[in-house]
Amino acid sequence: MIYNFNLGIGWASSGVEYAQSYRAKVLRNIGQPAKFIFSDMFPKDNLVDMTRNIGFEDDEIIWLYTFFTDYNPEPVTYTLDDLKSTIAGQNYTYERDGKIGRILFEGQNDFYRIYFVNTDYDYVHRVEMVSRGCLVRKDYFTSGRVFSEYYAPLDGKAHMYHRRFFNRDGSLAYEEINDDDSVMYKFPDKLLCSKEDLIGYMVSKLNLTKDDVVIIDRTTGQGQAILENAKDAKVGIVIHADHFSEGATDDDYILWNNYYEYSFAMHDHIDFYITATDEQGKLLSEQFKKYNGVTPNVVTIPVGALPELKKPEGKRKPHSLITASRLATEKHVDWLIDAVAQAHKDIPDITLDIYGKGAVSKALEEQIKKLGADSYIRLMGQYDLTEVYKDYEAYLSGSTSEGFGLTLMEAIGSGLPIIGFDVRYGNKTFIDEGKNGYKLPYSVGMEKGRRLNNMVNAIKKMLLEDDLEAMHKHSYKKAEKYLASEVEAKWEKLIKTI
């Protein structure tokens, strides 16, 4: 079994979660059983709704908090009628507005606030119980009550001080006792004094052997606990971002990325490190040798894979651009909007469709309106882009740091040339200068006007002067090494040789 450890996941997931979903498909295809373990708490959403959203299968998922119960991660099937059956005989009124309902008990200052999974059905994800104006408890459901949180007023706010996790028959599996930043977990035969101890206990209960593989995608808050309990299993670390700070590194000292520092220090206990690109793998190996005097096993396996190359059924829409990412500040989608708005003066029919969602969505929407560009720059939301890229002429990237760039891989898999910055590692991997795109000069603190002009000029050159058909062919050729068969072979080789 291959156990893959992560922290959280969301509706606007990062590249780490998408990389894991690609890995899940690859491992399925080569017949290698795998589990994906998430150790964050998910109070506002049901975990498998989010894992299903990006392609995981339910039986591949392990959640730290239900691991010690007989609940497995599953969709919510607990209904409003199930909830009402628990208060039969009491007098109450019921009302609902969209995803939120309320049960108000007559003659009392008590009510339930009900959070449904969606607006269309009566599946209940959680219920908040309020008494005399104070939140006292929250119950969370899938097919039954999975856990409850208990609250008391503190400093004018509801303070969660206790959680109880249940089995399907309603019996208590274990408890979590909270005191601000301190937490303890109480089992019938054991008391654990931190979340790290809980993670370590879970790993010990996996009963790992030399035939198992542990892959850690995020080590923060759990790396040590996993290593201490991995027993004879092979352990690997996946590098998802730039692994060091170039500005704080010289000939005598390297500043590792704090996300990887612990796992690099523990290199004697790590069987392999995975980088997504040859360039990063080579650099990491050289740095291990130079600064640590060691030569660990560093392998390159792309974090994504293409089932096939996607060809348009007809002609691509002229002068159409696409970008896709989590809409976060570091993705610099605002830079792309400025550039396309400027290029619009010379290319009246240019369009830019922006796919994804995230924290800066509203700011981007306001920027587009302010520029008067909403007729040709659109926020498209979150989509499965498998069949979408191929209808566009080119891809834009504003990111200044990509460990790989799954959307870049997907873009060339649909033949798109790419315009992005000359930064590690994704753009350098997927763009051959002048052949299927342009790598624009970039440095921290670069003057905005120069950065903007470089991108505008590249857009105009590509759309008005270049042989786009030749660029499409070159991208398709580069994409061949990322076909699933190629990536699957790399995974099979790693598993056989570690």
DATA-V122283 format. One record per residue. N is the residue number from 0. RES is the residue in one small letter. SS is DSSP state (2 for helix, 1 for strand, 0 for the rest). OMEGA is omega in whole degrees, 0 to 359 (* if undefined). NEAR is the number of other ideal C-beta (glycine too) atoms within 12 Angstrom. Layout:
BEGIN
[[N RES SS OMEGA NEAR] [N RES SS OMEGA NEAR]]
END
This chain:
BEGIN
[[0 m 0 173 25] [1 i 1 179 37] [2 y 1 183 41] [3 n 1 186 43] [4 f 1 176 44] [5 n 1 176 45] [6 l 0 185 32] [7 g 0 177 31] [8 i 0 180 38] [9 g 0 177 28] [10 w 0 173 26] [11 a 0 188 28] [12 s 0 177 31] [13 s 0 179 33] [14 g 2 180 40] [15 v 2 181 38] [16 e 2 177 36] [17 y 2 176 41] [18 a 2 178 42] [19 q 2 180 42] [20 s 2 174 36] [21 y 2 181 38] [22 r 2 179 45] [23 a 2 179 37] [24 k 2 180 29] [25 v 2 182 37] [26 l 2 174 35] [27 r 2 185 24] [28 n 2 180 22] [29 i 0 176 25] [30 g 0 181 13] [31 q 0 180 27] [32 p 0 182 20] [33 a 1 174 33] [34 k 1 179 36] [35 f 1 189 46] [36 i 1 177 41] [37 f 1 187 39] [38 s 0 176 38] [39 d 0 172 26] [40 m 0 181 27] [41 f 0 184 30] [42 p 0 186 22] [43 k 0 181 20] [44 d 0 175 31] [45 n 0 187 37] [46 l 2 187 43] [47 v 2 173 34] [48 d 2 181 26] [49 m 2 178 32] [50 t 2 175 38] [51 r 2 184 24] [52 n 2 180 24] [53 i 0 167 33] [54 g 0 175 29] [55 f 0 171 36] [56 e 0 187 22] [57 d 2 184 23] [58 d 2 175 18] [59 e 2 190 33] [60 i 1 170 38] [61 i 1 175 34] [62 w 1 182 39] [63 l 2 191 42] [64 y 2 175 36] [65 t 2 181 35] [66 f 2 184 31] [67 f 0 175 33] [68 t 0 175 32] [69 d 0 170 19] [70 y 0 168 33] [71 n 0 174 24] [72 p 0 186 35] [73 e 0 177 28] [74 p 0 178 25] [75 v 0 176 33] [76 t 0 177 21] [77 y 0 189 34] [78 t 1 175 23] [79 l 2 178 29] [80 d 2 176 16] [81 d 2 179 23] [82 l 2 182 32] [83 k 2 180 22] [84 s 2 180 13] [85 t 0 180 23] [86 i 0 179 25] [87 a 0 180 11] [88 g 0 177 9] [89 q 0 178 19] [90 n 0 182 14] [91 y 1 171 23] [92 t 1 183 18] [93 y 1 176 23] [94 e 1 181 16] [95 r 1 175 21] [96 d 1 180 13] [97 g 0 184 14] [98 k 0 184 21] [99 i 1 176 22] [100 g 1 178 32] [101 r 1 170 25] [102 i 1 181 29] [103 l 1 183 21] [104 f 1 185 21] [105 e 0 176 14] [106 g 0 180 10] [107 q 0 174 19] [108 n 0 184 13] [109 d 1 174 25] [110 f 1 173 29] [111 y 1 170 35] [112 r 1 188 30] [113 i 1 177 37] [114 y 1 179 33] [115 f 1 179 28] [116 v 0 179 31] [117 n 0 183 18] [118 t 0 189 14] [119 d 0 185 10] [120 y 0 183 19] [121 d 0 176 25] [122 y 1 187 29] [123 v 1 177 40] [124 h 1 179 38] [125 r 1 179 35] [126 v 1 174 33] [127 e 1 181 32] [128 m 1 185 29] [129 v 1 179 25] [130 s 1 179 20] [131 r 0 176 13] [132 g 0 182 13] [133 c 1 173 21] [134 l 1 181 27] [135 v 1 183 28] [136 r 1 169 28] [137 k 1 175 31] [138 d 1 182 34] [139 y 1 189 37] [140 f 1 159 34] [141 t 0 171 37] [142 s 0 176 25] [143 g 0 180 29] [144 r 1 182 34] [145 v 1 177 42] [146 f 1 177 35] [147 s 1 174 29] [148 e 1 183 32] [149 y 1 189 24] [150 y 1 172 24] [151 a 1 179 19] [152 p 1 178 17] [153 l 1 180 15] [154 d 0 176 8] [155 g 0 180 8] [156 k 1 175 11] [157 a 1 184 22] [158 h 1 178 19] [159 m 1 184 28] [160 y 1 187 24] [161 h 1 169 26] [162 r 1 173 32] [163 r 1 181 31] [164 f 1 191 35] [165 f 1 168 28] [166 n 0 184 21] [167 r 0 180 20] [168 d 0 178 12] [169 g 0 180 18] [170 s 0 182 16] [171 l 1 178 21] [172 a 1 177 28] [173 y 1 183 31] [174 e 1 173 29] [175 e 1 181 34] [176 i 1 186 23] [177 n 1 172 25] [178 d 1 186 15] [179 d 0 183 11] [180 d 0 180 8] [181 s 1 182 13] [182 v 1 174 25] [183 m 1 179 23] [184 y 1 184 33] [185 k 1 175 24] [186 f 1 180 22] [187 p 0 184 12] [188 d 0 188 9] [189 k 1 174 18] [190 l 1 180 18] [191 l 1 191 26] [192 c 0 177 18] [193 s 0 175 22] [194 k 2 177 28] [195 e 2 177 26] [196 d 2 179 27] [197 l 2 178 36] [198 i 2 178 41] [199 g 2 178 30] [200 y 2 177 29] [201 m 2 181 36] [202 v 2 180 35] [203 s 2 181 22] [204 k 2 175 20] [205 l 0 179 28] [206 n 0 183 17] [207 l 0 178 26] [208 t 0 179 15] [209 k 0 180 16] [210 d 0 181 18] [211 d 0 177 29] [212 v 1 176 37] [213 v 1 178 43] [214 i 1 182 47] [215 i 1 179 47] [216 d 0 175 45] [217 r 0 183 38] [218 t 0 187 39] [219 t 0 176 27] [220 g 0 182 26] [221 q 0 184 37] [222 g 2 181 36] [223 q 2 180 25] [224 a 2 179 30] [225 i 2 182 44] [226 l 2 183 32] [227 e 2 185 21] [228 n 2 184 30] [229 a 0 178 35] [230 k 0 185 23] [231 d 0 181 17] [232 a 0 173 30] [233 k 1 184 30] [234 v 1 178 40] [235 g 1 179 40] [236 i 1 176 42] [237 v 1 179 44] [238 i 0 185 47] [239 h 0 184 40] [240 a 0 175 34] [241 d 0 192 35] [242 h 0 180 40] [243 f 1 178 30] [244 s 0 184 21] [245 e 2 182 19] [246 g 2 181 12] [247 a 2 182 13] [248 t 0 176 19] [249 d 0 184 13] [250 d 0 184 8] [251 d 0 187 9] [252 y 0 175 14] [253 i 0 175 26] [254 l 0 179 20] [255 w 1 170 30] [256 n 0 185 29] [257 n 0 177 20] [258 y 0 185 28] [259 y 0 186 37] [260 e 2 182 22] [261 y 2 183 25] [262 s 2 176 41] [263 f 2 178 31] [264 a 2 181 22] [265 m 0 187 26] [266 h 2 179 31] [267 d 2 183 15] [268 h 2 180 27] [269 i 0 183 35] [270 d 0 178 31] [271 f 1 170 34] [272 y 1 179 38] [273 i 1 169 42] [274 t 1 185 39] [275 a 0 182 46] [276 t 0 177 37] [277 d 2 182 22] [278 e 2 180 26] [279 q 2 178 39] [280 g 2 179 32] [281 k 2 181 19] [282 l 2 180 29] [283 l 2 179 42] [284 s 2 179 27] [285 e 2 182 20] [286 q 2 175 35] [287 f 2 181 31] [288 k 2 185 17] [289 k 2 188 19] [290 y 2 182 24] [291 n 2 180 21] [292 g 0 181 10] [293 v 0 178 21] [294 t 0 179 15] [295 p 0 181 32] [296 n 0 179 25] [297 v 1 181 34] [298 v 1 177 32] [299 t 1 173 34] [300 i 0 178 38] [301 p 0 181 44] [302 v 0 177 46] [303 g 0 178 43] [304 a 0 180 39] [305 l 1 177 34] [306 p 0 180 23] [307 e 0 173 19] [308 l 0 184 29] [309 k 0 180 29] [310 k 0 178 21] [311 p 0 180 22] [312 e 0 177 9] [313 g 0 178 8] [314 k 0 174 15] [315 r 0 178 30] [316 k 0 183 24] [317 p 0 174 18] [318 h 0 181 26] [319 s 1 180 33] [320 l 1 179 49] [321 i 1 166 41] [322 t 1 182 48] [323 a 1 179 45] [324 s 0 165 42] [325 r 0 184 32] [326 l 0 181 35] [327 a 0 185 25] [328 t 2 186 19] [329 e 2 177 23] [330 k 2 174 37] [331 h 0 176 35] [332 v 2 177 42] [333 d 2 177 34] [334 w 2 180 39] [335 l 2 179 45] [336 i 2 178 42] [337 d 2 183 30] [338 a 2 181 41] [339 v 2 177 44] [340 a 2 178 32] [341 q 2 181 29] [342 a 2 180 38] [343 h 0 180 29] [344 k 0 180 17] [345 d 0 179 19] [346 i 0 188 28] [347 p 0 183 14] [348 d 0 178 19] [349 i 0 175 35] [350 t 1 173 33] [351 l 1 174 47] [352 d 1 185 33] [353 i 1 181 45] [354 y 1 180 34] [355 g 0 175 33] [356 k 0 183 27] [357 g 0 191 27] [358 a 0 185 18] [359 v 0 182 28] [360 s 2 183 27] [361 k 2 179 14] [362 a 2 179 19] [363 l 2 178 38] [364 e 2 179 24] [365 e 2 178 16] [366 q 2 180 26] [367 i 2 180 30] [368 k 2 181 18] [369 k 2 179 16] [370 l 0 184 25] [371 g 0 188 14] [372 a 0 186 30] [373 d 0 176 21] [374 s 0 182 17] [375 y 0 172 26] [376 i 1 187 36] [377 r 1 169 24] [378 l 1 189 31] [379 m 1 183 26] [380 g 1 184 21] [381 q 0 181 25] [382 y 0 164 21] [383 d 0 188 17] [384 l 0 185 32] [385 t 0 182 20] [386 e 0 187 18] [387 v 0 185 29] [388 y 2 190 43] [389 k 2 180 32] [390 d 2 182 27] [391 y 0 180 40] [392 e 0 184 40] [393 a 1 182 48] [394 y 1 176 51] [395 l 1 175 50] [396 s 0 177 48] [397 g 0 184 42] [398 s 0 178 41] [399 t 0 178 30] [400 s 0 177 32] [401 e 1 176 41] [402 g 0 177 42] [403 f 0 182 44] [404 g 0 181 44] [405 l 2 181 42] [406 t 2 176 42] [407 l 2 177 49] [408 m 2 180 46] [409 e 2 180 46] [410 a 2 180 48] [411 i 2 176 46] [412 g 2 173 39] [413 s 0 173 37] [414 g 0 185 36] [415 l 0 166 48] [416 p 1 187 48] [417 i 1 169 53] [418 i 1 180 46] [419 g 1 183 49] [420 f 1 182 38] [421 d 0 183 27] [422 v 0 175 31] [423 r 0 350 34] [424 y 1 187 37] [425 g 2 183 42] [426 n 2 179 41] [427 k 2 181 32] [428 t 2 190 38] [429 f 2 182 43] [430 i 0 168 39] [431 d 0 189 22] [432 e 0 177 21] [433 g 0 182 19] [434 k 0 174 25] [435 n 0 177 37] [436 g 1 183 44] [437 y 1 174 36] [438 k 1 187 30] [439 l 1 179 37] [440 p 0 178 21] [441 y 0 170 29] [442 s 0 180 16] [443 v 0 180 13] [444 g 0 179 10] [445 m 0 181 21] [446 e 0 188 13] [447 k 2 183 17] [448 g 2 179 14] [449 r 2 179 16] [450 r 2 181 29] [451 l 2 180 27] [452 n 2 179 21] [453 n 2 181 29] [454 m 2 179 42] [455 v 2 181 33] [456 n 2 179 23] [457 a 2 178 38] [458 i 2 182 44] [459 k 2 180 27] [460 k 2 182 25] [461 m 2 187 39] [462 l 2 185 36] [463 l 2 187 22] [464 e 0 189 16] [465 d 0 174 24] [466 d 0 185 17] [467 l 2 179 30] [468 e 2 178 17] [469 a 2 178 19] [470 m 2 177 35] [471 h 2 180 37] [472 k 2 181 22] [473 h 2 178 27] [474 s 2 177 40] [475 y 2 181 31] [476 k 2 179 21] [477 k 2 184 32] [478 a 2 185 39] [479 e 2 181 22] [480 k 2 179 27] [481 y 2 175 40] [482 l 1 186 27] [483 a 2 181 29] [484 s 2 179 19] [485 e 2 182 24] [486 v 2 178 35] [487 e 2 179 28] [488 a 2 179 20] [489 k 2 178 32] [490 w 2 179 38] [491 e 2 179 20] [492 k 2 180 17] [493 l 2 184 31] [494 i 2 181 30] [495 k 2 189 13] [496 t 2 182 15] [497 i 0 * 26]]
END
